[in-house]
Every structure is written in C-alpha cells, then in structure tokens.
Amino acid sequence: MTARLFGWGAVAAACLFLLNSCTVSGDRQRNLTVIVIDLTRSVEGPALESAIELVEQGVQRIERGDRVAVIPINGDAAAQSQGAVLRYVAAEKREPYDGDLHRLHGQARKDIESLAASATHVRSDILGAVGLAAEELSTAGSFRKTLVVLTDFIQDDRQFNFRADKRLAEQKSAHALAGQKARAKLLPDTQVYLGFLKSRDTVSLHPGRREAIRDFWEEYFRQSGAASVTWATDGPGRLKATLYAD
C-alpha cells in the first residue's frame, strides 16, 4: 500500500512539473514588438524581399507570452489600415511539441506574404503608420516594447512630400519640422530601430536631402520619448544581426 501511494505521489509530482514547464516563467519579462513595414511600390524588390524575411523571422522568434504586431505602410493610415494590421500572440501554456507555435509561424508567413502581394499603394504615410504602432504599444503594460520601422523614410501623402519639401533640404529646418510633428510621450520606454530600405524615390535624391531626412526621423523619435533610436542604413541586414543574433 505504501509503495502504491508513493507511486501515485511520484506521478502527481511529475504532472505538476510538466504543468509548470508548459507555462512561461513568471520571472521573464514579456516582449511586445511592433513592426512597421513599407509595402508601397517605390521599395525595390530585393529590399522588400529582405524586409519581409526579417518580419517573418521576428514572428518566428516569438517566445511564450510575447506579442508581435505587423503594420503595413500605405497611402493613408487612418483610412486604409483597418483590417490590415496583423497581430500574433504566443500562448503562455504550450501544446505538445510546440504545435501551437508551429501553426502561428506558418500562419504568419502566409499572412505577411499575402499582405505584400496585395499591396498596390504608391504614396507612403509613414507618420500615420507610426501613430498606429504607438496605439499598439500603448497597450503593452509591463511588456518590453520594441518598434521596428522598415521603409525608405520618404513621407509622401496629402500633407508632405519629403522629396521636394524645402524644410527637408538641410538639417536645421529638418530638426525644426521634427519638433513640430513629434508628440511628447508618444513612445515612452520604447526601443526604436529604423531600418532603411532602398527605393526608387531615394536613388535620385541629393545626399544632403537624404541626410536631412534621416535627421528628421531620428529627432522625431527622440522627441516622441523613445528610450533609444538605432539607425541601420542596411536595414534588413544590420537589424537581423542586431535584433536576432543568436
């Protein structure tokens, strides 16, 4: 009888161990990563393919309890983004052999590639997409917050055309414009990674304007309360090494 009770006790202990191993550790801080990706026609094919691969890898690296959102850049974020934001959550309790995560990875790959294939936008409302990202990040609570922006950084909507706007011709006026557009505490405690994508719109720009545009975005995110801002000229390449280094 004692042996039988000991046997049941061992089984109960084993079940408790397995149950605990199937949930995320309470000590690990959860991550909320929001990826804003430019799917407009101006981005060159190889750059877009590399960016899509980086987004897919970001979802594949998701750990239990983490969340990832993918927001496409289009011509008018307020009017055209409804239903286009992709959201993924890794359940805290695992299924056998991580079957739930495998399904999530497969679905994310299909979703992202479908989103890219259906993109027909010519204009780029990057500021609007960043605003949507800020809304996602505002729900983070105690999550570690990361914003990744993959684009050529040429704002081109009804209000701005960064290719021609005189304020983007030199650093001083670019900084002033960033200060006007930034919203204090828009992205508090958020690590921001800006990954440049080569596009047809940037090839013909004067180097001074390209530098001023970069200055605008770095200043814009700093004044919006970001904890840190990292710029990657080789967007997909450097960010892959920075964010997903083994």
C-alpha positions as CSV (number, residue, x, y, z in Angstrom):
1,M,0.0,0.0,0.0
2,T,2.8,2.4,0.9
3,A,4.6,1.6,-2.4
4,R,1.3,2.3,-4.3
5,L,0.9,5.6,-2.5
6,F,4.5,6.5,-3.3
7,G,3.8,5.7,-6.9
8,W,0.8,8.0,-7.1
9,G,2.8,10.7,-5.4
10,A,5.6,10.4,-7.9
11,V,3.0,10.6,-10.8
12,A,1.4,13.7,-9.2
13,A,4.8,15.3,-8.8
14,A,5.7,14.6,-12.4
15,C,2.4,16.1,-13.6
16,L,3.0,19.2,-11.6
17,F,6.5,19.5,-13.0
18,L,5.1,19.2,-16.6
19,L,2.4,21.7,-15.9
20,N,4.9,24.2,-14.7
21,S,7.1,23.6,-17.6
22,C,4.2,24.3,-20.0
23,T,3.8,27.9,-18.8
24,V,6.0,30.9,-19.3
25,S,8.3,31.7,-16.4
26,G,6.9,34.5,-14.2
27,D,10.4,36.0,-14.0
28,R,10.8,36.6,-17.7
29,Q,9.6,40.0,-19.0
30,R,7.3,39.6,-21.9
31,N,8.0,41.4,-25.2
32,L,5.7,43.4,-27.4
33,T,7.3,44.0,-30.8
34,V,5.6,46.2,-33.4
35,I,7.0,46.1,-37.0
36,V,6.1,48.8,-39.4
37,I,6.9,47.7,-43.0
38,D,6.8,49.7,-46.2
39,L,4.8,47.7,-48.8
40,T,4.4,50.6,-51.3
41,R,5.6,50.2,-54.9
42,S,8.6,52.5,-54.5
43,V,10.6,50.0,-52.5
44,E,12.9,47.9,-54.7
45,G,12.2,44.2,-55.0
46,P,15.3,42.8,-53.3
47,A,15.0,45.2,-50.4
48,L,11.3,44.3,-49.9
49,E,12.1,40.6,-50.0
50,S,14.7,41.0,-47.4
51,A,12.4,43.1,-45.2
52,I,9.6,40.5,-45.4
53,E,12.1,37.8,-44.4
54,L,13.1,39.9,-41.4
55,V,9.5,40.3,-40.4
56,E,8.9,36.6,-40.7
57,Q,11.9,35.9,-38.6
58,G,10.7,38.3,-36.0
59,V,7.5,36.3,-35.6
60,Q,9.4,33.0,-35.6
61,R,11.5,34.3,-32.6
62,I,8.4,35.0,-30.5
63,E,8.5,33.3,-27.1
64,R,5.7,32.3,-24.8
65,G,3.7,35.3,-23.5
66,D,5.1,37.6,-26.2
67,R,3.2,39.6,-28.8
68,V,4.0,40.8,-32.3
69,A,2.1,43.2,-34.5
70,V,2.8,44.0,-38.1
71,I,1.6,47.3,-39.6
72,P,1.9,48.0,-43.3
73,I,2.7,51.5,-44.6
74,N,0.2,52.6,-47.2
75,G,-1.0,55.9,-48.6
76,D,-3.4,56.9,-45.7
77,A,-3.0,55.0,-42.4
78,A,-6.3,56.3,-40.9
79,A,-8.4,55.3,-44.0
80,Q,-6.7,52.3,-45.4
81,S,-5.2,50.3,-42.4
82,Q,-8.4,48.9,-40.9
83,G,-8.2,45.1,-41.1
84,A,-4.7,45.2,-42.4
85,V,-2.8,45.1,-39.1
86,L,-1.5,41.6,-38.3
87,R,-1.3,40.5,-34.6
88,Y,0.2,37.4,-33.1
89,V,0.3,36.2,-29.5
90,A,2.3,33.2,-28.2
91,A,0.1,31.4,-25.6
92,E,1.7,31.0,-22.2
93,K,0.7,27.4,-22.0
94,R,2.3,25.2,-24.6
95,E,0.9,22.3,-26.6
96,P,2.8,19.1,-27.1
97,Y,5.8,19.6,-29.4
98,D,5.0,23.3,-29.5
99,G,2.4,22.7,-32.1
100,D,0.7,26.0,-31.4
101,L,3.9,27.9,-32.2
102,H,4.4,26.0,-35.4
103,R,0.9,26.9,-36.5
104,L,1.4,30.5,-35.6
105,H,4.7,30.7,-37.6
106,G,3.0,29.1,-40.6
107,Q,0.0,31.4,-40.5
108,A,2.2,34.5,-40.1
109,R,4.2,33.6,-43.1
110,K,1.1,33.3,-45.2
111,D,-0.4,36.5,-43.8
112,I,2.7,38.6,-44.4
113,E,3.3,37.3,-48.0
114,S,-0.4,37.8,-48.8
115,L,-0.3,41.3,-47.4
116,A,2.8,42.1,-49.6
117,A,1.3,40.6,-52.7
118,S,-1.9,42.6,-52.4
119,A,-0.2,46.0,-51.8
120,T,-0.9,48.5,-54.6
121,H,-0.2,51.7,-52.8
122,V,2.0,54.4,-54.4
123,R,2.0,57.0,-51.6
124,S,3.6,56.5,-48.2
125,D,2.0,57.6,-44.9
126,I,4.8,56.7,-42.6
127,L,3.8,59.1,-39.8
128,G,0.3,57.6,-39.8
129,A,1.7,54.1,-39.6
130,V,3.9,55.1,-36.7
131,G,0.8,56.5,-35.0
132,L,-0.9,53.2,-35.3
133,A,2.2,51.5,-33.9
134,A,2.0,53.8,-30.9
135,E,-1.6,52.8,-30.3
136,E,-0.5,49.1,-30.2
137,L,2.4,49.9,-27.9
138,S,0.2,51.8,-25.5
139,T,-1.5,48.5,-24.5
140,A,1.9,47.0,-23.5
141,G,1.6,47.4,-19.7
142,S,4.7,45.8,-18.3
143,F,5.9,44.4,-21.6
144,R,9.3,45.3,-23.0
145,K,8.5,47.5,-26.0
146,T,10.3,47.5,-29.4
147,L,9.3,49.3,-32.5
148,V,11.0,48.3,-35.8
149,V,10.4,50.6,-38.9
150,L,11.4,49.3,-42.3
151,T,11.0,51.9,-45.0
152,D,12.8,54.3,-47.3
153,F,11.6,57.1,-44.9
154,I,10.1,59.2,-47.7
155,Q,6.9,60.5,-46.3
156,D,4.6,61.1,-49.3
157,D,1.0,61.8,-48.5
158,R,-1.5,64.7,-48.9
159,Q,0.4,66.8,-46.4
160,F,4.1,66.1,-47.1
161,N,6.4,65.2,-50.0
162,F,9.8,64.7,-48.4
163,R,11.4,64.5,-51.9
164,A,10.6,68.2,-52.5
165,D,9.7,69.8,-49.2
166,K,12.1,72.7,-48.6
167,R,12.2,72.0,-44.9
168,L,13.9,68.7,-45.6
169,A,16.7,70.3,-47.6
170,E,19.0,70.8,-44.7
171,Q,19.5,69.6,-41.1
172,K,18.4,72.7,-39.1
173,S,14.9,73.0,-40.7
174,A,14.5,69.2,-40.7
175,H,15.1,69.3,-36.9
176,A,12.6,72.1,-36.5
177,L,10.0,70.2,-38.5
178,A,10.6,67.0,-36.4
179,G,9.9,69.1,-33.3
180,Q,6.6,70.3,-34.7
181,K,5.4,66.8,-35.7
182,A,6.7,64.9,-32.7
183,R,4.2,64.2,-29.9
184,A,5.7,64.1,-26.4
185,K,5.5,60.7,-24.7
186,L,4.2,59.1,-27.9
187,L,6.6,56.2,-27.5
188,P,7.8,56.1,-23.8
189,D,10.2,53.4,-22.8
190,T,10.3,52.1,-26.4
191,Q,13.4,50.9,-28.2
192,V,13.2,52.1,-31.8
193,Y,15.0,50.5,-34.7
194,L,14.9,52.4,-38.1
195,G,15.8,50.1,-41.0
196,F,16.4,51.9,-44.3
197,L,15.1,50.2,-47.4
198,K,16.4,51.2,-50.8
199,S,13.8,52.6,-53.1
200,R,13.3,54.3,-56.5
201,D,12.5,57.5,-54.6
202,T,15.8,57.7,-52.7
203,V,18.2,56.9,-55.5
204,S,17.7,60.3,-57.2
205,L,17.8,62.4,-54.0
206,H,20.7,64.8,-53.3
207,P,22.9,63.3,-50.5
208,G,22.2,66.4,-48.3
209,R,18.4,65.8,-48.5
210,R,18.9,62.2,-47.6
211,E,20.9,63.1,-44.6
212,A,18.3,65.7,-43.6
213,I,15.5,63.1,-43.9
214,R,17.5,60.8,-41.7
215,D,18.0,63.6,-39.2
216,F,14.2,64.4,-39.2
217,W,13.3,60.8,-38.3
218,E,15.9,60.4,-35.6
219,E,14.9,63.7,-34.0
220,Y,11.2,62.9,-34.4
221,F,11.5,59.6,-32.4
222,R,13.8,61.2,-29.8
223,Q,11.3,64.0,-29.1
224,S,8.5,61.4,-29.1
225,G,10.0,59.9,-26.0
226,A,11.8,56.8,-27.4
227,A,14.2,55.2,-24.9
228,S,16.8,54.7,-27.7
229,V,16.9,55.2,-31.5
230,T,19.1,53.0,-33.7
231,W,19.5,53.7,-37.4
232,A,20.5,51.0,-39.9
233,T,21.5,52.0,-43.4
234,D,21.5,48.4,-44.4
235,G,18.0,47.9,-42.9
236,P,17.3,44.2,-43.1
237,G,20.9,43.2,-42.9
238,R,22.0,45.1,-39.8
239,L,18.8,44.8,-38.0
240,K,18.8,41.0,-38.5
241,A,22.3,40.9,-36.8
242,T,21.2,43.3,-34.1
243,L,17.8,42.0,-33.2
244,Y,18.0,38.3,-33.9
245,A,21.7,37.5,-33.2
246,D,22.0,34.0,-31.7
